[in-house]
Amino acid sequence: MNLNSMQPFWALVIAVASAQFVKPFFYYLKNKKFDWIIVIASGGYPSSHTAGVVALATAVGLSESVNSTIFAVTLAFSIVVAYDAANVRYYAGQNIKITQQLIKDIQTLTNSKFDDPIYLTKVKEVLGHKWFEVIGGALHGLLVALVIYYFS
């Protein structure tokens, strides 16, 4: 196996890492505060999951041909991951927010606190992405794969 055969793998790794690295900067542009912890967080702009799989599919398409079976497989994989990021994971996060608000409302209305530790569990609300973040991730992954392909 030569280094060129690993281009799709490195495109994926570099796309994911660089997408995670730029998240704090986009967060700053939106919120006017800087938070480095976002580098290791899920959610936000751009979607690193989408960036990785789009970089993988693009690199495979460039190296193996867009008519190859492996390109079709990586393209299908990319579509599933992007859909999951923008729908399944996003709405799971929305459900967490709704559930947390319902618990607060019930406690307020009944003037009681729930003693079960499950109600005290800290749950991450931002699991997935808005479509804008997924599209940004896809463009990021495409760009990374093209740069790697044309400069190697």
C-alpha positions in Angstrom: 0.0 0.0 0.0 1.5 3.3 -1.0 0.8 6.8 0.5 -1.4 7.8 -2.4 -3.8 4.9 -1.7 -4.3 6.5 1.7 -5.4 9.9 0.3 -9.1 9.2 1.1 -8.3 8.3 4.7 -6.1 11.3 5.2 -8.7 13.6 3.6 -11.3 12.3 6.1 -8.9 12.8 9.1 -7.8 16.3 8.0 -11.4 17.4 7.2 -12.7 16.3 10.6 -9.8 17.8 12.6 -9.8 21.1 10.7 -13.6 21.4 10.9 -13.4 20.9 14.7 -10.5 23.4 14.9 -12.5 26.2 13.1 -15.6 25.8 15.2 -14.5 28.1 18.0 -13.8 30.9 15.5 -17.3 30.6 13.9 -18.7 30.5 17.5 -16.9 33.7 18.2 -18.3 35.4 15.1 -21.8 34.5 16.2 -21.6 35.0 19.9 -18.7 37.5 20.4 -17.0 35.2 22.9 -14.3 32.6 22.4 -14.6 29.1 23.8 -11.9 26.5 23.0 -13.9 23.6 24.5 -16.0 23.7 21.3 -13.0 22.1 19.6 -14.0 18.8 21.2 -17.8 19.3 21.3 -20.4 17.9 18.9 -22.8 20.2 17.1 -22.0 23.7 15.7 -20.7 25.0 12.4 -19.3 23.3 10.4 -20.4 19.7 10.9 -17.2 17.7 11.2 -19.0 14.4 10.7 -20.3 15.7 7.3 -16.9 17.2 6.5 -15.2 13.9 7.0 -17.5 11.7 5.0 -17.7 14.2 2.1 -13.9 14.5 2.1 -13.8 10.7 2.0 -16.3 10.3 -0.8 -14.7 13.1 -2.8 -11.2 11.7 -2.4 -12.4 8.2 -3.4 -14.2 9.7 -6.4 -11.0 11.6 -7.5 -8.7 8.6 -7.0 -10.9 5.7 -8.0 -13.4 7.4 -10.4 -16.9 8.5 -9.8 -18.1 5.5 -11.7 -16.5 3.1 -9.2 -18.5 0.9 -6.8 -16.4 2.2 -3.9 -17.4 5.8 -4.8 -21.1 4.8 -4.8 -20.6 3.2 -1.3 -18.8 6.2 0.1 -21.4 8.6 -1.4 -24.3 6.6 0.1 -22.5 6.6 3.4 -22.0 10.3 3.2 -25.7 10.9 2.6 -26.7 8.8 5.5 -24.3 10.5 7.9 -25.3 14.0 6.7 -29.0 13.1 7.0 -28.4 11.7 10.5 -26.5 14.8 11.6 -29.2 17.2 10.4 -32.3 15.2 11.4 -32.0 12.3 13.8 -29.3 13.8 16.0 -30.7 17.3 15.7 -34.2 16.3 16.8 -32.8 14.1 19.6 -31.3 17.3 20.9 -34.6 19.1 20.5 -36.3 16.3 22.4 -33.9 16.7 25.3 -34.7 20.5 25.5 -38.4 19.8 25.5 -38.2 17.1 28.1 -36.0 19.3 30.4 -38.6 22.1 30.1 -41.5 19.8 30.8 -39.8 18.6 34.0 -39.2 22.2 35.1 -42.8 23.0 34.4 -44.2 20.1 36.3 -42.0 20.8 39.3 -43.2 24.5 39.2 -46.8 23.6 38.8 -46.8 21.0 41.6 -44.5 23.0 43.7 -42.2 19.9 44.3 -38.8 18.6 43.5 -38.2 15.2 42.0 -35.8 13.2 44.2 -34.8 10.6 41.6 -31.2 11.2 40.5 -32.3 10.7 36.8 -33.9 14.2 36.9 -30.5 15.7 37.9 -28.6 14.1 35.1 -26.8 16.7 32.9 -27.6 16.0 29.3 -26.0 17.7 26.3 -28.6 19.5 24.3 -26.6 20.1 21.1 -26.2 16.7 19.5 -26.8 17.4 15.9 -26.8 20.1 13.3 -29.0 22.5 11.4 -28.9 22.0 7.7 -26.8 25.2 7.3 -24.1 23.5 9.5 -24.3 20.3 7.5 -23.9 22.1 4.2 -20.9 24.1 5.6 -19.4 20.7 6.7 -19.9 19.3 3.2 -18.3 22.3 1.5 -15.4 22.1 4.0 -14.9 18.4 3.3 -15.0 19.0 -0.5 -12.4 21.7 -0.2 -10.1 19.6 1.9 -10.3 16.6 -0.4 -9.6 18.8 -3.5 -6.6 20.5 -1.9 -5.1 17.2 -0.8 -5.7 15.7 -4.3 -4.3 18.6 -6.3 -1.3 19.3 -4.0 -0.1 15.7 -3.7 
